[in-house]
Amino acid sequence: MLTSREGQRVPYVTFRTRRNNQWVNLTTDDLFAGKTVVVFSLPGAFTPTCSSTHVPGYNQLAKVFQENGVDDIICISVNDAFVMEEWAKAQEATNITMIPDGNGEFSEGMGMLVDKTDLGFGKRSWRYSMLVKNGTIEKMFIEPEEPGDPFKVSDAETMLNYINPQAVKPKKVFMFAKEGCPFCARAKAMLDERGMDYEAVYVGKNVSTRSLFAATGATTVPQVFIDGKLIGGSEALASYFGVG
């Protein structure tokens, strides 16, 4: 049975990490001493839920966590340093510290090391998250012990809601654009001026004009979505922001 360790200190472990093509040892004291840290642990790098939802969720809300007193966000997985380094690049997870628990020592010390030999994974970490203050665990969200890979409580929004239920979450912005498009540049500038992160896909490179039309009913760019609602082009975005 997986047991919460709230009120206890994190296990003392030395992690073997890679920086600038060199081995660097980091201890749990290096990571947690004198800091408020959000940790989330998961079964494996490059696995579906971990890559599609768990890591992106924390990466996207990193600024909000920082505004609410969190010094660092750490992702721990029972993978080696090389795998974690490449996964961070693939995920563009610039707001997260990826920590390889290659031998599973930290996960075992947390009581979260589980047997996934049926999947060919060997021993891996159960999925959970925790808030750690100066090395002491204040809160844990442990996924229920169900078959498969449950993902119900260790997500970024659940943790943020625990830290501050009134925290203002950033709007989700998506844009169809074209390289060299001045109207797209104007739209990006308006978003940048307001500190709004956005994802852009490029017509002719990432998607076709047919896909653009199917999604927006238009063939011109930019086409901007905010929180799932189509705003439109740069003029419509200016109107949305009340810019004359």
Rosetta blueprint (number, residue, H / E / L):
1 M L
2 L L
3 T L
4 S L
5 R L
6 E L
7 G L
8 Q L
9 R E
10 V L
11 P L
12 Y L
13 V L
14 T E
15 F E
16 R E
17 T E
18 R E
19 R E
20 N L
21 N L
22 Q E
23 W E
24 V E
25 N E
26 L E
27 T E
28 T H
29 D H
30 D H
31 L H
32 F H
33 A L
34 G L
35 K L
36 T E
37 V E
38 V E
39 V E
40 F E
41 S E
42 L E
43 P L
44 G L
45 A L
46 F L
47 T L
48 P H
49 T H
50 C H
51 S H
52 S H
53 T H
54 H H
55 V H
56 P H
57 G H
58 Y H
59 N H
60 Q H
61 L L
62 A H
63 K H
64 V H
65 F H
66 Q H
67 E H
68 N L
69 G L
70 V L
71 D L
72 D E
73 I E
74 I E
75 C E
76 I E
77 S E
78 V L
79 N L
80 D L
81 A H
82 F H
83 V H
84 M H
85 E H
86 E H
87 W H
88 A H
89 K H
90 A H
91 Q H
92 E L
93 A L
94 T L
95 N L
96 I L
97 T E
98 M E
99 I E
100 P E
101 D L
102 G L
103 N L
104 G L
105 E H
106 F H
107 S H
108 E H
109 G H
110 M L
111 G L
112 M L
113 L E
114 V E
115 D E
116 K L
117 T H
118 D H
119 L H
120 G L
121 F L
122 G L
123 K E
124 R E
125 S E
126 W L
127 R L
128 Y E
129 S E
130 M E
131 L E
132 V E
133 K E
134 N L
135 G L
136 T E
137 I E
138 E E
139 K E
140 M E
141 F E
142 I E
143 E L
144 P L
145 E L
146 E L
147 P L
148 G L
149 D L
150 P L
151 F L
152 K L
153 V L
154 S L
155 D L
156 A H
157 E H
158 T H
159 M H
160 L H
161 N H
162 Y H
163 I H
164 N L
165 P L
166 Q L
167 A L
168 V L
169 K L
170 P L
171 K L
172 K L
173 V E
174 F E
175 M E
176 F E
177 A E
178 K L
179 E L
180 G L
181 C L
182 P H
183 F H
184 C H
185 A H
186 R H
187 A H
188 K H
189 A H
190 M H
191 L H
192 D H
193 E H
194 R L
195 G L
196 M L
197 D L
198 Y E
199 E E
200 A E
201 V E
202 Y E
203 V E
204 G L
205 K L
206 N L
207 V E
208 S L
209 T H
210 R H
211 S H
212 L H
213 F H
214 A H
215 A H
216 T H
217 G L
218 A L
219 T L
220 T L
221 V L
222 P L
223 Q E
224 V E
225 F E
226 I E
227 D L
228 G L
229 K E
230 L E
231 I E
232 G E
233 G L
234 S H
235 E H
236 A H
237 L H
238 A H
239 S H
240 Y H
241 F H
242 G L
243 V L
244 G L
